[in-house]
């Protein structure tokens, strides 16, 4: 009885450190595409309504892109920029505020 051997195709994870090259252009473009999101995903990430997001884009308060590939234009966002935008609007704790005031008055 003859056994057939399965052919294995090396993946990026199985080939780490084995000298096998992966196509980095494909993975980079896939990462870029997955970073581009629509308004529904922005609503999920931020917890804001569609009308609030539209208002913020109209007032240029949130980073966005306008896609005009067809007759209709679409708003597009980068996931990383939305997360960074949210992190910039951090409110400090009472302890942090009091500590900063101590530094100002105790110089």
N, CA, C and O atoms as CSV, one atom per row, in Angstrom:
chain,resi,resn,atom,element,x,y,z
A,1,UNK,N,N,0.827,-1.177,0.000
A,1,UNK,CA,C,0.000,0.000,0.000
A,1,UNK,C,C,0.870,1.238,0.000
A,1,UNK,O,O,1.776,1.379,0.822
A,2,UNK,N,N,0.595,2.103,-0.899
A,2,UNK,CA,C,1.423,3.307,-1.050
A,2,UNK,C,C,0.737,4.501,-0.405
A,2,UNK,O,O,-0.436,4.764,-0.666
A,3,UNK,N,N,1.461,5.218,0.430
A,3,UNK,CA,C,0.904,6.416,1.078
A,3,UNK,C,C,1.174,7.646,0.239
A,3,UNK,O,O,2.261,7.826,-0.310
A,4,UNK,N,N,0.163,8.481,0.154
A,4,UNK,CA,C,0.345,9.742,-0.566
A,4,UNK,C,C,0.689,10.816,0.443
A,4,UNK,O,O,0.064,10.930,1.497
A,5,UNK,N,N,1.669,11.582,0.108
A,5,UNK,CA,C,2.088,12.672,0.973
A,5,UNK,C,C,1.316,13.934,0.645
A,5,UNK,O,O,1.132,14.281,-0.521
A,6,UNK,N,N,0.866,14.619,1.692
A,6,UNK,CA,C,0.176,15.890,1.484
A,6,UNK,C,C,1.194,16.967,1.213
A,6,UNK,O,O,2.222,17.057,1.884
A,7,UNK,N,N,0.899,17.780,0.226
A,7,UNK,CA,C,1.769,18.924,-0.048
A,7,UNK,C,C,1.372,20.063,0.861
A,7,UNK,O,O,0.200,20.431,0.928
A,8,UNK,N,N,2.336,20.621,1.556
A,8,UNK,CA,C,2.063,21.757,2.431
A,8,UNK,C,C,2.598,23.016,1.787
A,8,UNK,O,O,3.692,23.044,1.224
A,9,UNK,N,N,1.804,24.035,1.886
A,9,UNK,CA,C,2.191,25.338,1.353
A,9,UNK,C,C,2.610,26.200,2.532
A,9,UNK,O,O,1.838,26.379,3.474
A,10,UNK,N,N,3.838,26.742,2.488
A,10,UNK,CA,C,4.283,27.553,3.625
A,10,UNK,C,C,3.486,28.846,3.731
A,10,UNK,O,O,3.285,29.555,2.745
A,11,UNK,N,N,3.039,29.136,4.944
A,11,UNK,CA,C,2.335,30.389,5.208
A,11,UNK,C,C,3.305,31.363,5.830
A,11,UNK,O,O,4.443,31.011,6.142
A,12,UNK,N,N,2.850,32.594,6.010
A,12,UNK,CA,C,3.718,33.618,6.595
A,12,UNK,C,C,4.104,33.233,8.016
A,12,UNK,O,O,5.238,33.468,8.435
A,13,UNK,N,N,3.157,32.634,8.774
A,13,UNK,CA,C,3.456,32.272,10.158
A,13,UNK,C,C,4.348,31.051,10.231
A,13,UNK,O,O,5.263,31.007,11.053
A,14,UNK,N,N,4.097,30.036,9.372
A,14,UNK,CA,C,4.900,28.823,9.435
A,14,UNK,C,C,6.291,29.036,8.854
A,14,UNK,O,O,7.184,28.223,9.096
A,15,UNK,N,N,6.494,30.094,8.104
A,15,UNK,CA,C,7.780,30.314,7.463
A,15,UNK,C,C,8.627,31.360,8.168
A,15,UNK,O,O,9.666,31.772,7.653
A,16,UNK,N,N,8.184,31.791,9.349
A,16,UNK,CA,C,8.972,32.782,10.083
A,16,UNK,C,C,10.315,32.179,10.448
A,16,UNK,O,O,10.399,31.096,11.027
A,17,UNK,N,N,11.344,32.895,10.101
A,17,UNK,CA,C,12.684,32.459,10.461
A,17,UNK,C,C,13.215,31.338,9.592
A,17,UNK,O,O,14.289,30.813,9.884
A,18,UNK,N,N,12.513,30.943,8.534
A,18,UNK,CA,C,12.963,29.855,7.675
A,18,UNK,C,C,13.481,30.357,6.333
A,18,UNK,O,O,13.781,29.560,5.444
A,19,UNK,N,N,13.585,31.666,6.184
A,19,UNK,CA,C,14.135,32.209,4.954
A,19,UNK,C,C,13.164,32.239,3.794
A,19,UNK,O,O,13.582,32.465,2.658
A,20,UNK,N,N,11.889,32.020,4.037
A,20,UNK,CA,C,10.889,32.048,2.975
A,20,UNK,C,C,10.359,33.463,2.865
A,20,UNK,O,O,9.950,34.068,3.857
A,21,UNK,N,N,10.371,33.984,1.647
A,21,UNK,CA,C,9.911,35.349,1.432
A,21,UNK,C,C,8.407,35.359,1.202
A,21,UNK,O,O,7.862,34.481,0.533
A,22,UNK,N,N,7.738,36.376,1.772
A,22,UNK,CA,C,6.313,36.546,1.525
A,22,UNK,C,C,6.117,37.799,0.693
A,22,UNK,O,O,6.990,38.666,0.658
A,23,UNK,N,N,5.001,37.900,0.037
A,23,UNK,CA,C,4.708,39.048,-0.795
A,23,UNK,C,C,4.208,40.183,0.096
A,23,UNK,O,O,3.027,40.223,0.443
A,24,UNK,N,N,5.090,41.099,0.467
A,24,UNK,CA,C,4.733,42.164,1.402
A,24,UNK,C,C,3.812,43.201,0.760
A,24,UNK,O,O,3.064,43.876,1.467
A,25,UNK,N,N,3.852,43.339,-0.556
A,25,UNK,CA,C,2.979,44.310,-1.220
A,25,UNK,C,C,1.512,43.927,-1.045
A,25,UNK,O,O,0.664,44.794,-0.836
A,26,UNK,N,N,1.216,42.651,-1.129
A,26,UNK,CA,C,-0.154,42.192,-0.985
A,26,UNK,C,C,-0.631,42.421,0.448
A,26,UNK,O,O,-1.741,42.904,0.667
A,27,UNK,N,N,0.210,42.072,1.419
A,27,UNK,CA,C,-0.212,42.235,2.805
A,27,UNK,C,C,-0.344,43.705,3.169
A,27,UNK,O,O,-1.250,44.065,3.921
A,28,UNK,N,N,0.532,44.566,2.660
A,28,UNK,CA,C,0.430,45.996,2.936
A,28,UNK,C,C,-0.832,46.584,2.337
A,28,UNK,O,O,-1.510,47.381,2.987
A,29,UNK,N,N,-1.162,46.203,1.102
A,29,UNK,CA,C,-2.372,46.745,0.480
A,29,UNK,C,C,-3.616,46.214,1.180
A,29,UNK,O,O,-4.616,46.925,1.273
A,30,UNK,N,N,-3.576,44.986,1.671
A,30,UNK,CA,C,-4.714,44.453,2.417
A,30,UNK,C,C,-4.891,45.217,3.718
A,30,UNK,O,O,-6.018,45.474,4.141
A,31,UNK,N,N,-3.780,45.584,4.359
A,31,UNK,CA,C,-3.870,46.351,5.591
A,31,UNK,C,C,-4.440,47.735,5.321
A,31,UNK,O,O,-5.238,48.238,6.112
A,32,UNK,N,N,-4.043,48.360,4.211
A,32,UNK,CA,C,-4.537,49.692,3.878
A,32,UNK,C,C,-6.037,49.631,3.615
A,32,UNK,O,O,-6.787,50.481,4.097
A,33,UNK,N,N,-6.478,48.635,2.857
A,33,UNK,CA,C,-7.902,48.505,2.552
A,33,UNK,C,C,-8.700,48.255,3.825
A,33,UNK,O,O,-9.787,48.812,3.977
A,34,UNK,N,N,-8.201,47.445,4.732
A,34,UNK,CA,C,-8.946,47.161,5.954
A,34,UNK,C,C,-8.962,48.361,6.889
A,34,UNK,O,O,-9.810,48.444,7.778
A,35,UNK,N,N,-8.034,49.290,6.697
A,35,UNK,CA,C,-7.997,50.494,7.519
A,35,UNK,C,C,-9.025,51.524,7.034
A,35,UNK,O,O,-9.378,52.437,7.780
A,36,UNK,N,N,-9.498,51.390,5.816
A,36,UNK,CA,C,-10.482,52.322,5.264
A,36,UNK,C,C,-11.873,51.819,5.623
A,36,UNK,O,O,-12.236,50.684,5.315
A,37,UNK,N,N,-12.642,52.678,6.278
A,37,UNK,CA,C,-13.966,52.271,6.757
A,37,UNK,C,C,-15.010,53.298,6.349
A,37,UNK,O,O,-14.679,54.420,5.965
A,38,UNK,N,N,-16.263,52.905,6.436
A,38,UNK,CA,C,-17.383,53.781,6.118
A,38,UNK,C,C,-17.977,54.384,7.383
A,38,UNK,O,O,-17.494,54.155,8.491
A,39,UNK,N,N,-19.022,55.149,7.192
A,39,UNK,CA,C,-19.624,55.877,8.302
A,39,UNK,C,C,-20.265,54.934,9.327
A,39,UNK,O,O,-20.277,55.244,10.519
A,40,UNK,N,N,-20.796,53.794,8.885
A,40,UNK,CA,C,-21.404,52.860,9.834
A,40,UNK,C,C,-20.374,52.320,10.822
A,40,UNK,O,O,-20.656,52.189,12.013
A,41,UNK,N,N,-19.185,52.011,10.324
A,41,UNK,CA,C,-18.119,51.517,11.199
A,41,UNK,C,C,-17.646,52.613,12.153
A,41,UNK,O,O,-17.320,52.331,13.306
A,42,UNK,N,N,-17.607,53.869,11.678
A,42,UNK,CA,C,-17.233,54.994,12.547
A,42,UNK,C,C,-18.256,55.136,13.669
A,42,UNK,O,O,-17.893,55.409,14.812
A,43,UNK,N,N,-19.522,54.952,13.347
A,43,UNK,CA,C,-20.576,55.012,14.370
A,43,UNK,C,C,-20.368,53.931,15.418
A,43,UNK,O,O,-20.539,54.184,16.610
A,44,UNK,N,N,-19.998,52.724,14.986
A,44,UNK,CA,C,-19.758,51.635,15.927
A,44,UNK,C,C,-18.560,51.935,16.820
A,44,UNK,O,O,-18.605,51.695,18.026
A,45,UNK,N,N,-17.486,52.460,16.229
A,45,UNK,CA,C,-16.256,52.729,16.987
A,45,UNK,C,C,-16.471,53.853,17.999
A,45,UNK,O,O,-16.060,53.746,19.155
A,46,UNK,N,N,-17.118,54.931,17.555
A,46,UNK,CA,C,-17.243,56.117,18.408
A,46,UNK,C,C,-18.473,56.098,19.301
A,46,UNK,O,O,-18.483,56.723,20.361
A,47,UNK,N,N,-19.507,55.386,18.879
A,47,UNK,CA,C,-20.762,55.408,19.620
A,47,UNK,C,C,-21.607,56.625,19.285
A,47,UNK,O,O,-22.606,56.894,19.952
A,48,UNK,N,N,-21.211,57.358,18.256
A,48,UNK,CA,C,-21.953,58.543,17.824
A,48,UNK,C,C,-22.938,58.164,16.723
A,48,UNK,O,O,-22.753,57.164,16.030
A,49,UNK,N,N,-23.987,58.972,16.568
A,49,UNK,CA,C,-24.983,58.703,15.526
A,49,UNK,C,C,-24.458,59.166,14.165
A,49,UNK,O,O,-23.489,59.921,14.078
A,50,UNK,N,N,-25.120,58.697,13.112
A,50,UNK,CA,C,-24.749,59.098,11.747
A,50,UNK,C,C,-24.863,60.602,11.579
A,50,UNK,O,O,-23.994,61.225,10.969
A,51,UNK,N,N,-25.928,61.197,12.115
A,51,UNK,CA,C,-26.113,62.643,11.949
A,51,UNK,C,C,-25.007,63.422,12.663
A,51,UNK,O,O,-24.565,64.462,12.174
A,52,UNK,N,N,-24.560,62.924,13.816
A,52,UNK,CA,C,-23.468,63.591,14.526
A,52,UNK,C,C,-22.169,63.488,13.731
A,52,UNK,O,O,-21.407,64.451,13.651
A,53,UNK,N,N,-21.920,62.322,13.146
A,53,UNK,CA,C,-20.709,62.150,12.321
A,53,UNK,C,C,-20.774,63.080,11.115
A,53,UNK,O,O,-19.785,63.737,10.792
A,54,UNK,N,N,-21.934,63.146,10.440
A,54,UNK,CA,C,-22.075,64.052,9.295
A,54,UNK,C,C,-21.838,65.504,9.721
A,54,UNK,O,O,-21.187,66.269,9.009
A,55,UNK,N,N,-22.366,65.872,10.877
A,55,UNK,CA,C,-22.189,67.237,11.374
A,55,UNK,C,C,-20.712,67.527,11.655
A,55,UNK,O,O,-20.219,68.613,11.351
A,56,UNK,N,N,-20.013,66.550,12.236
A,56,UNK,CA,C,-18.601,66.736,12.550
A,56,UNK,C,C,-17.748,66.807,11.285
A,56,UNK,O,O,-16.760,67.541,11.250
A,57,UNK,N,N,-18.117,66.057,10.248
A,57,UNK,CA,C,-17.377,66.168,8.989
A,57,UNK,C,C,-17.661,67.507,8.323
A,57,UNK,O,O,-16.763,68.108,7.734
A,58,UNK,N,N,-18.889,67.974,8.409
A,58,UNK,CA,C,-19.252,69.265,7.835
A,58,UNK,C,C,-18.486,70.409,8.502
A,58,UNK,O,O,-18.100,71.378,7.848
A,59,UNK,N,N,-18.274,70.279,9.816
A,59,UNK,CA,C,-17.538,71.305,10.563
A,59,UNK,C,C,-16.033,71.035,10.605
A,59,UNK,O,O,-15.291,71.760,11.268
A,60,UNK,N,N,-15.581,69.992,9.899
A,60,UNK,CA,C,-14.163,69.590,9.865
A,60,UNK,C,C,-13.618,69.332,11.266
A,60,UNK,O,O,-12.494,69.720,11.585
A,61,UNK,N,N,-14.416,68.679,12.093
A,61,UNK,CA,C,-14.015,68.331,13.458
A,61,UNK,C,C,-13.454,66.921,13.559
A,61,UNK,O,O,-12.854,66.569,14.574
A,62,UNK,N,N,-13.639,66.117,12.533
A,62,UNK,CA,C,-13.208,64.725,12.539
A,62,UNK,C,C,-12.495,64.456,11.215
A,62,UNK,O,O,-12.939,64.946,10.177
A,63,UNK,N,N,-11.391,63.685,11.224
A,63,UNK,CA,C,-10.672,63.432,9.963
A,63,UNK,C,C,-11.484,62.513,9.039
A,63,UNK,O,O,-12.000,61.485,9.476
A,64,UNK,N,N,-11.591,62.892,7.768
A,64,UNK,CA,C,-12.353,62.095,6.808
A,64,UNK,C,C,-11.843,62.330,5.400
A,64,UNK,O,O,-11.070,63.254,5.147
A,65,UNK,N,N,-12.285,61.482,4.492
A,65,UNK,CA,C,-11.960,61.581,3.068
A,65,UNK,C,C,-13.268,61.513,2.302
A,65,UNK,O,O,-14.229,60.880,2.742
A,66,UNK,N,N,-13.294,62.162,1.168
A,66,UNK,CA,C,-14.493,62.146,0.338
A,66,UNK,C,C,-14.160,61.404,-0.947
A,66,UNK,O,O,-13.333,61.859,-1.737
A,67,UNK,N,N,-14.801,60.268,-1.152
A,67,UNK,CA,C,-14.570,59.446,-2.326
A,67,UNK,C,C,-15.531,59.883,-3.426
A,67,UNK,O,O,-16.747,59.858,-3.237
A,68,UNK,N,N,-14.995,60.275,-4.557
A,68,UNK,CA,C,-15.835,60.723,-5.674
A,68,UNK,C,C,-15.585,59.848,-6.897
A,68,UNK,O,O,-15.472,60.352,-8.014
A,69,UNK,N,N,-15.498,58.532,-6.684
A,69,UNK,CA,C,-15.233,57.625,-7.794
A,69,UNK,C,C,-16.454,57.428,-8.682
A,69,UNK,O,O,-16.320,57.084,-9.856
A,70,UNK,N,N,-17.617,57.640,-8.141
A,70,UNK,CA,C,-18.830,57.506,-8.947
A,70,UNK,C,C,-19.574,58.841,-8.932
A,70,UNK,O,O,-19.049,59.841,-8.443
A,71,UNK,N,N,-20.783,58.857,-9.463
A,71,UNK,CA,C,-21.558,60.092,-9.488
A,71,UNK,C,C,-21.904,60.556,-8.080
A,71,UNK,O,O,-21.979,61.754,-7.807
A,72,UNK,N,N,-22.115,59.583,-7.183
A,72,UNK,CA,C,-22.371,59.905,-5.774
A,72,UNK,C,C,-21.058,59.947,-5.024
A,72,UNK,O,O,-20.146,59.172,-5.310
A,73,UNK,N,N,-20.962,60.843,-4.075
A,73,UNK,CA,C,-19.749,60.872,-3.261
A,73,UNK,C,C,-20.002,60.133,-1.956
A,73,UNK,O,O,-21.117,60.132,-1.435
A,74,UNK,N,N,-18.958,59.507,-1.437
A,74,UNK,CA,C,-19.046,58.739,-0.207
A,74,UNK,C,C,-18.017,59.255,0.777
A,74,UNK,O,O,-16.915,59.644,0.387
A,75,UNK,N,N,-18.369,59.259,2.038
A,75,UNK,CA,C,-17.407,59.597,3.072
A,75,UNK,C,C,-16.633,58.341,3.442
A,75,UNK,O,O,-17.213,57.270,3.620
A,76,UNK,N,N,-15.334,58.484,3.553
A,76,UNK,CA,C,-14.470,57.386,3.957
A,76,UNK,C,C,-13.605,57.867,5.112
A,76,UNK,O,O,-13.293,59.053,5.217
A,77,UNK,N,N,-13.230,56.956,5.957
A,77,UNK,CA,C,-12.439,57.270,7.133
A,77,UNK,C,C,-11.336,56.236,7.261
A,77,UNK,O,O,-11.459,55.119,6.758
A,78,UNK,N,N,-10.263,56.608,7.933
A,78,UNK,CA,C,-9.216,55.645,8.273
A,78,UNK,C,C,-9.408,55.273,9.733
A,78,UNK,O,O,-9.469,56.137,10.607
A,79,UNK,N,N,-9.502,53.978,9.983
A,79,UNK,CA,C,-9.731,53.477,11.331
A,79,UNK,C,C,-8.697,54.046,12.305
A,79,UNK,O,O,-9.057,54.479,13.400
A,80,UNK,N,N,-7.429,54.048,11.924
A,80,UNK,CA,C,-6.364,54.528,12.807
A,80,UNK,C,C,-6.529,56.015,13.131
A,80,UNK,O,O,-6.254,56.435,14.254
A,81,UNK,N,N,-6.974,56.810,12.161
A,81,UNK,CA,C,-7.180,58.235,12.409
A,81,UNK,C,C,-8.363,58.482,13.347
A,81,UNK,O,O,-8.325,59.399,14.168
A,82,UNK,N,N,-9.408,57.666,13.227
A,82,UNK,CA,C,-10.568,57.811,14.108
A,82,UNK,C,C,-10.174,57.456,15.543
A,82,UNK,O,O,-10.554,58.151,16.485
A,83,UNK,N,N,-9.419,56.384,15.701
A,83,UNK,CA,C,-8.975,55.991,17.041
A,83,UNK,C,C,-8.077,57.073,17.631
A,83,UNK,O,O,-8.234,57.426,18.800
A,84,UNK,N,N,-7.141,57.606,16.850
A,84,UNK,CA,C,-6.273,58.689,17.333
A,84,UNK,C,C,-7.083,59.928,17.679
A,84,UNK,O,O,-6.800,60.595,18.674
A,85,UNK,N,N,-8.089,60.241,16.866
A,85,UNK,CA,C,-8.952,61.398,17.135
A,85,UNK,C,C,-9.675,61.220,18.465
A,85,UNK,O,O,-9.790,62.165,19.246
A,86,UNK,N,N,-10.157,60.017,18.719
A,86,UNK,CA,C,-10.840,59.755,19.983
A,86,UNK,C,C,-9.882,59.871,21.161
A,86,UNK,O,O,-10.254,60.398,22.210
A,87,UNK,N,N,-8.667,59.391,21.003
A,87,UNK,CA,C,-7.690,59.428,22.097
A,87,UNK,C,C,-7.214,60.842,22.405
A,87,UNK,O,O,-6.800,61.120,23.531
A,88,UNK,N,N,-7.266,61.736,21.428
A,88,UNK,CA,C,-6.855,63.132,21.659
A,88,UNK,C,C,-7.829,63.868,22.571
A,88,UNK,O,O,-7.464,64.874,23.179
A,89,UNK,N,N,-9.027,63.394,22.670
A,89,UNK,CA,C,-10.057,64.078,23.447
A,89,UNK,C,C,-10.224,63.465,24.838
A,89,UNK,O,O,-11.337,63.347,25.352
A,90,UNK,N,N,-9.104,63.082,25.430
A,90,UNK,CA,C,-9.134,62.461,26.751
A,90,UNK,C,C,-9.355,63.524,27.823
A,90,UNK,O,O,-8.780,64.611,27.770
A,91,UNK,N,N,-10.190,63.192,28.786
A,91,UNK,CA,C,-10.441,64.062,29.933
A,91,UNK,C,C,-9.669,63.484,31.111
A,91,UNK,O,O,-9.826,62.311,31.452
A,92,UNK,N,N,-8.847,64.303,31.721
A,92,UNK,CA,C,-8.039,63.852,32.844
A,92,UNK,C,C,-8.863,63.622,34.100
A,92,UNK,O,O,-9.993,64.097,34.217
A,93,UNK,N,N,-8.282,62.889,35.033
A,93,UNK,CA,C,-8.958,62.616,36.297
A,93,UNK,C,C,-8.800,63.806,37.241
A,93,UNK,O,O,-7.994,64.705,36.999
A,94,UNK,N,N,-9.566,63.797,38.300
A,94,UNK,CA,C,-9.491,64.854,39.315
A,94,UNK,C,C,-8.102,64.860,39.941
A,94,UNK,O,O,-7.531,65.927,40.165
A,95,UNK,N,N,-7.554,63.689,40.224
A,95,UNK,CA,C,-6.215,63.595,40.808
A,95,UNK,C,C,-5.160,64.205,39.894
A,95,UNK,O,O,-4.258,64.900,40.363
A,96,UNK,N,N,-5.269,63.946,38.581
A,96,UNK,CA,C,-4.321,64.541,37.629
A,96,UNK,C,C,-4.443,66.057,37.620
A,96,UNK,O,O,-3.435,66.760,37.549
A,97,UNK,N,N,-5.662,66.563,37.691
A,97,UNK,CA,C,-5.877,68.000,37.705
A,97,UNK,C,C,-5.274,68.618,38.966
A,97,UNK,O,O,-4.587,69.637,38.889
A,98,UNK,N,N,-5.524,68.011,40.121
A,98,UNK,CA,C,-4.994,68.539,41.387
A,98,UNK,C,C,-3.469,68.480,41.412
A,98,UNK,O,O,-2.816,69.381,41.938
A,99,UNK,N,N,-2.913,67.423,40.846
A,99,UNK,CA,C,-1.457,67.312,40.782
A,99,UNK,C,C,-0.857,68.406,39.908
A,99,UNK,O,O,0.184,68.972,40.241
A,100,UNK,N,N,-1.510,68.703,38.797
A,100,UNK,CA,C,-1.010,69.767,37.920
A,100,UNK,C,C,-1.127,71.125,38.602
A,100,UNK,O,O,-0.280,71.995,38.400
A,101,UNK,N,N,-2.167,71.312,39.405
A,101,UNK,CA,C,-2.334,72.571,40.125
A,101,UNK,C,C,-1.291,72.711,41.228
A,101,UNK,O,O,-0.812,73.814,41.492
A,102,UNK,N,N,-0.932,71.594,41.880
A,102,UNK,CA,C,0.118,71.611,42.898
A,102,UNK,C,C,1.438,72.042,42.281
A,102,UNK,O,O,2.198,72.801,42.881
A,103,UNK,N,N,1.706,71.545,41.064
A,103,UNK,CA,C,2.958,71.890,40.392
A,103,UNK,C,C,2.986,73.392,40.072
A,103,UNK,O,O,4.043,74.017,40.161
A,104,UNK,N,N,1.863,73.967,39.708
A,104,UNK,CA,C,1.795,75.385,39.344
A,104,UNK,C,C,1.985,76.265,40.575
A,104,UNK,O,O,2.731,77.243,40.527
A,105,UNK,N,N,1.320,75.928,41.671
A,105,UNK,CA,C,1.335,76.797,42.853
A,105,UNK,C,C,2.509,76.535,43.799
A,105,UNK,O,O,2.805,77.373,44.652
A,106,UNK,N,N,3.163,75.420,43.668
A,106,UNK,CA,C,4.268,75.090,44.585
A,106,UNK,C,C,5.637,75.297,43.951
A,106,UNK,O,O,6.608,74.670,44.375
A,107,UNK,N,N,5.734,76.139,42.969
A,107,UNK,CA,C,7.035,76.403,42.327
A,107,UNK,C,C,7.851,77.341,43.151
A,107,UNK,O,O,8.973,77.679,42.773
